[in-house]
Amino acid sequence: ALFAAVDEAGVARTGESLALDRERQSLDLIRERDELIARLGAMQRIVHFGALSASIAHEINQPLASTRLCAEEALANLRGEGPPARTDEMLRRTVLENERAAGIVRTLRDLFKGRNAATEPRSLDVIVEAIVRLMQQWATEEGVTITMQARAPERVPTGAGELEHVLLNLLSNAIDAVRTLPPGLDRRVELRTLVDADHLVVWIGDSGPGIPQPQRERLFDLMQSSKSDGLGLGLWLSRFIVERHGGAIEYVDEDERDRVFHAVLGGACFRIRLPRIEAATRAPG
């Protein structure tokens, strides 16, 4: 009986020791797993920061490159190497493109600091028409026709250059989508503004190839792009700006696109909806 009790005690001690070893091993595995997850998370953040930096640089480089081309053409015109009548247009475009770049920087700064930009009320139609005029020459040179129906003269509070950036991004994407279509095909971009019960609405459609269904779900995600050379900041930033104005931006499906544009366009279509500030504050009577 004594030997049996000793054996049982030894077995119990052995079992307890094995259990403690397994617990230590489990804790070691959990600690190693947590350290690995932390390292992977740090590496992922570094990759994201690098990609975001590249996206910001790419986004700002577009207006800066346009500014340089406009300035070079204006200088050539002043030297008598081109039509003088285009000098004023190129200088105005230089100012607008410079403001576009500055607007990107301001918006990103406000985003990361968590603050709202100062706003002033401006007519939506005036903003859209100014952007169409800005892009008209480039579109013409690429064989692209831009048409517009402006029916939203009401004002919307907006920060300097913010809605302009959104419209420039969408219009540039639309022109890019149609300018490489084969000769003989319709290269067309259409814009429409209107007022419904609660919103000011901007529609932008094109006759390009459209965006494949699998890409639409993440179209506005950061560092996601439907263009081969895109870096996925433009639409993400556009959505941030529109939502900061209390509105929404979305890619519209084919049925809704055909209803608005009467089935004359077969490509991508975006809709921006902004709240009607004037209607909300208008006194009844």
C-alpha positions as CSV (number, residue, x, y, z in Angstrom):
1,A,0.0,0.0,0.0
2,L,2.9,2.4,0.8
3,F,4.6,1.7,-2.5
4,A,1.3,2.2,-4.3
5,A,0.8,5.6,-2.6
6,V,4.3,6.7,-3.5
7,D,3.8,5.7,-7.1
8,E,0.5,7.5,-7.3
9,A,2.2,10.7,-5.8
10,G,5.0,10.4,-8.4
11,V,2.5,10.0,-11.2
12,A,0.6,13.1,-9.9
13,R,3.7,15.1,-9.7
14,T,4.7,14.0,-13.2
15,G,1.3,14.9,-14.6
16,E,1.4,18.3,-12.9
17,S,4.8,18.9,-14.3
18,L,3.7,18.0,-17.8
19,A,0.6,20.2,-17.4
20,L,2.8,23.1,-16.3
21,D,5.2,22.5,-19.3
22,R,2.2,22.4,-21.7
23,E,0.9,25.7,-20.2
24,R,4.3,27.3,-20.5
25,Q,4.6,26.1,-24.1
26,S,1.1,27.5,-24.8
27,L,2.0,30.8,-23.3
28,D,5.2,30.9,-25.3
29,L,3.2,30.1,-28.5
30,I,0.7,32.8,-27.7
31,R,3.5,35.3,-27.0
32,E,5.3,34.4,-30.3
33,R,2.0,34.7,-32.2
34,D,1.3,38.1,-30.7
35,E,4.8,39.3,-31.5
36,L,4.5,38.0,-35.1
37,I,1.1,39.8,-35.5
38,A,2.6,43.0,-34.1
39,R,5.5,42.8,-36.5
40,L,3.2,42.1,-39.4
41,G,1.0,45.0,-38.4
42,A,4.0,47.3,-38.2
43,M,5.2,46.1,-41.6
44,Q,1.7,46.6,-43.1
45,R,1.5,50.2,-41.7
46,I,4.9,51.0,-43.3
47,V,3.6,49.6,-46.6
48,H,0.4,51.6,-46.3
49,F,2.2,54.8,-45.4
50,G,4.5,54.3,-48.4
51,A,1.6,53.6,-50.7
52,L,-0.3,56.6,-49.3
53,S,2.7,58.9,-49.8
54,A,3.1,57.7,-53.4
55,S,-0.7,58.3,-54.0
56,I,-0.5,61.8,-52.6
57,A,2.6,62.6,-54.7
58,H,0.8,61.2,-57.8
59,E,-2.4,63.2,-57.1
60,I,-0.5,66.5,-56.6
61,N,1.8,65.9,-59.5
62,Q,-1.2,66.0,-61.9
63,P,-2.1,69.7,-61.4
64,L,1.6,70.6,-61.1
65,A,2.3,69.0,-64.4
66,S,-0.7,70.8,-66.0
67,T,0.5,74.1,-64.4
68,R,3.9,73.7,-66.0
69,L,2.4,73.0,-69.5
70,C,0.1,76.0,-69.2
71,A,3.0,78.2,-68.2
72,E,5.2,77.0,-71.0
73,E,2.5,77.6,-73.6
74,A,1.8,81.1,-72.2
75,L,5.5,81.9,-72.4
76,A,5.6,80.6,-76.0
77,N,2.6,82.8,-76.9
78,L,4.2,85.8,-75.4
79,R,7.3,85.2,-77.6
80,G,5.0,85.1,-80.6
81,E,5.3,81.3,-81.1
82,G,1.6,80.7,-80.6
83,P,-1.8,82.5,-80.7
84,P,-1.8,85.4,-78.2
85,A,-5.5,84.9,-77.5
86,R,-4.7,81.7,-75.6
87,T,-2.3,83.4,-73.2
88,D,-5.1,84.6,-70.9
89,E,-6.7,81.1,-71.0
90,M,-3.5,79.4,-70.1
91,L,-2.8,81.8,-67.2
92,R,-6.3,81.3,-65.8
93,R,-5.8,77.6,-66.1
94,T,-2.5,77.9,-64.3
95,V,-4.1,79.6,-61.4
96,L,-6.9,77.1,-61.2
97,E,-4.5,74.1,-61.3
98,N,-2.4,75.7,-58.7
99,E,-5.5,76.1,-56.5
100,R,-6.3,72.5,-57.2
101,A,-2.9,71.3,-55.8
102,A,-3.3,73.6,-52.8
103,G,-6.8,72.3,-52.2
104,I,-5.5,68.7,-52.1
105,V,-2.9,69.7,-49.5
106,R,-5.5,71.6,-47.4
107,T,-8.0,68.8,-47.5
108,L,-5.5,66.2,-46.5
109,R,-4.1,68.4,-43.7
110,D,-7.7,69.0,-42.4
111,L,-8.4,65.3,-42.7
112,F,-5.4,64.2,-40.6
113,K,-5.9,67.0,-38.1
114,G,-9.6,66.2,-37.8
115,R,-10.8,69.7,-38.5
116,N,-13.3,71.3,-40.9
117,A,-12.4,73.7,-43.6
118,A,-13.8,77.3,-43.8
119,T,-16.7,77.4,-46.2
120,E,-18.5,80.0,-48.3
121,P,-21.8,79.7,-50.2
122,R,-21.3,79.4,-54.0
123,S,-23.6,78.4,-56.8
124,L,-23.2,74.8,-57.8
125,D,-23.8,75.5,-61.5
126,V,-21.1,78.2,-61.4
127,I,-18.6,75.7,-59.9
128,V,-19.4,73.0,-62.5
129,E,-19.4,75.4,-65.4
130,A,-16.0,76.7,-64.4
131,I,-14.6,73.2,-64.3
132,V,-16.0,72.4,-67.7
133,R,-14.4,75.5,-69.2
134,L,-11.1,74.5,-67.6
135,M,-11.2,71.0,-69.2
136,Q,-12.7,72.0,-72.5
137,Q,-9.5,72.6,-74.4
138,W,-7.9,69.4,-73.3
139,A,-11.0,67.4,-74.2
140,T,-11.2,69.1,-77.6
141,E,-7.5,68.2,-78.3
142,E,-8.3,64.6,-77.4
143,G,-11.4,64.5,-79.7
144,V,-13.8,64.3,-76.7
145,T,-17.1,66.2,-76.7
146,I,-18.3,67.6,-73.3
147,T,-21.9,68.6,-73.0
148,M,-23.6,70.1,-69.9
149,Q,-27.1,70.8,-68.7
150,A,-27.0,73.2,-65.7
151,R,-30.2,73.3,-63.7
152,A,-28.9,73.7,-60.1
153,P,-28.2,77.4,-59.5
154,E,-28.6,77.2,-55.8
155,R,-25.7,77.8,-53.5
156,V,-23.8,75.2,-51.5
157,P,-21.3,76.0,-48.7
158,T,-17.9,74.7,-49.8
159,G,-14.2,75.2,-48.9
160,A,-11.9,76.8,-51.4
161,G,-11.2,74.4,-54.2
162,E,-12.8,71.4,-52.6
163,L,-15.8,70.7,-54.9
164,E,-13.6,71.8,-57.8
165,H,-11.2,69.0,-56.9
166,V,-14.0,66.4,-56.9
167,L,-15.3,67.5,-60.2
168,L,-11.9,67.8,-61.8
169,N,-11.1,64.2,-60.7
170,L,-14.3,62.8,-62.0
171,L,-14.2,64.7,-65.3
172,S,-10.5,63.9,-65.8
173,N,-11.3,60.2,-65.3
174,A,-14.2,60.4,-67.7
175,I,-12.0,62.0,-70.4
176,D,-9.3,59.5,-69.8
177,A,-11.9,56.7,-70.3
178,V,-13.1,57.8,-73.7
179,R,-10.1,59.5,-75.3
180,T,-8.4,56.2,-76.2
181,L,-11.5,54.8,-77.9
182,P,-10.9,53.6,-81.5
183,P,-11.6,56.2,-84.3
184,G,-15.3,56.4,-85.3
185,L,-16.6,55.6,-81.8
186,D,-18.4,58.3,-79.9
187,R,-16.1,60.0,-77.4
188,R,-18.5,61.8,-75.2
189,V,-18.8,63.1,-71.6
190,E,-22.0,64.5,-70.2
191,L,-22.7,66.5,-67.1
192,R,-26.1,67.3,-65.6
193,T,-27.0,69.3,-62.5
194,L,-30.5,69.4,-61.1
195,V,-32.4,70.2,-57.9
196,D,-34.7,67.6,-56.4
197,A,-36.7,67.8,-53.2
198,D,-33.8,67.7,-50.7
199,H,-30.6,67.7,-52.8
200,L,-28.5,69.4,-55.4
201,V,-27.4,66.6,-57.8
202,V,-24.5,66.3,-60.2
203,W,-24.4,63.5,-62.8
204,I,-21.2,62.7,-64.8
205,G,-21.4,60.0,-67.4
206,D,-19.2,58.9,-70.3
207,S,-19.3,56.7,-73.4
208,G,-16.2,54.7,-72.4
209,P,-16.0,51.0,-71.4
210,G,-17.3,51.5,-67.9
211,I,-15.9,49.9,-64.7
212,P,-16.1,46.1,-64.3
213,Q,-18.5,44.9,-61.6
214,P,-15.9,43.4,-59.3
215,Q,-14.1,46.7,-59.0
216,R,-17.1,48.8,-58.2
217,E,-17.5,47.6,-54.6
218,R,-14.1,49.0,-53.6
219,L,-14.0,51.9,-56.0
220,F,-13.8,54.5,-53.3
221,D,-11.4,52.6,-51.0
222,L,-8.0,54.1,-50.3
223,M,-5.3,52.8,-52.6
224,Q,-7.8,51.1,-54.9
225,S,-8.0,52.2,-58.5
226,S,-9.7,51.1,-61.7
227,K,-6.9,52.6,-63.8
228,S,-3.7,50.7,-64.5
229,D,-1.6,53.8,-63.6
230,G,-3.9,55.0,-60.8
231,L,-2.8,54.9,-57.2
232,G,-6.2,55.0,-55.5
233,L,-6.3,58.4,-53.8
234,G,-8.6,60.5,-56.1
235,L,-11.9,58.8,-55.5
236,W,-11.2,58.2,-51.9
237,L,-10.4,61.8,-51.3
238,S,-13.4,62.9,-53.4
239,R,-15.7,60.8,-51.2
240,F,-14.2,62.3,-48.1
241,I,-14.8,65.8,-49.4
242,V,-18.4,65.2,-50.5
243,E,-19.3,63.5,-47.2
244,R,-17.8,66.4,-45.3
245,H,-20.3,68.6,-47.2
246,G,-23.1,66.3,-45.9
247,G,-23.5,64.6,-49.2
248,A,-22.8,61.3,-51.0
249,I,-21.0,60.2,-54.1
250,E,-21.7,56.8,-55.8
251,Y,-21.1,54.8,-58.9
252,V,-24.5,54.4,-60.6
253,D,-25.6,51.2,-62.2
254,E,-26.6,50.8,-65.8
255,D,-30.4,51.1,-65.4
256,E,-30.1,54.4,-63.5
257,R,-27.5,55.7,-66.0
258,D,-29.7,54.9,-68.9
259,R,-32.7,56.6,-67.3
260,V,-30.8,59.9,-66.7
261,F,-28.9,59.9,-70.0
262,H,-31.6,58.2,-72.1
263,A,-29.4,55.2,-73.0
264,V,-27.1,57.4,-75.1
265,L,-24.0,56.6,-72.9
266,G,-22.7,53.2,-72.3
267,G,-19.8,53.8,-69.9
268,A,-19.2,54.9,-66.3
269,C,-21.7,57.1,-64.4
270,F,-21.2,58.9,-61.1
271,R,-23.8,60.8,-59.0
272,I,-23.0,63.5,-56.4
273,R,-25.8,64.5,-54.0
274,L,-25.4,67.6,-51.8
275,P,-28.0,68.8,-49.3
276,R,-30.1,71.8,-50.3
277,I,-29.0,74.4,-47.7
278,E,-31.2,77.2,-49.2
279,A,-34.3,75.1,-49.2
280,A,-33.8,74.0,-45.6
281,T,-33.3,77.7,-44.4
282,R,-36.0,79.3,-46.6
283,A,-38.9,80.7,-44.5
284,P,-42.3,79.2,-45.3
285,G,-44.9,81.4,-46.8
